[in-house]
Amino acid sequence: MGMQADFALFGVTPESFVTEVREFRQLVADPELTPDDKQRAYGQIVKHATMLNPRDIGYEGAGVALKQALCTWIDWQTY
């Protein structure tokens, strides 16, 4: 028997997630932050992505934002 998650309890909306990814991309570009800080921020992005409700309006945009975060993370890893 499957369980149904109550996504409303998590408080992560597609709109807030897109904003968080925008902030993450700026954070990764900040040379004053440590690699550990950047890694923690990326971990938060991934964690929050799992909390999104696929039925919410804007979910597709959050998926695009997640892809942007991943690309930013991979680009940063090459430096």
Secondary structure, DSSP 4 states (H G I P E B T S, - for coil): ------GGGT---HHHHHHHHHHHHHHHH-TTS-HHHHHHHHHHHHHHHHT--TTSTTHHHHHHHHHHHHHHHHHHHT-
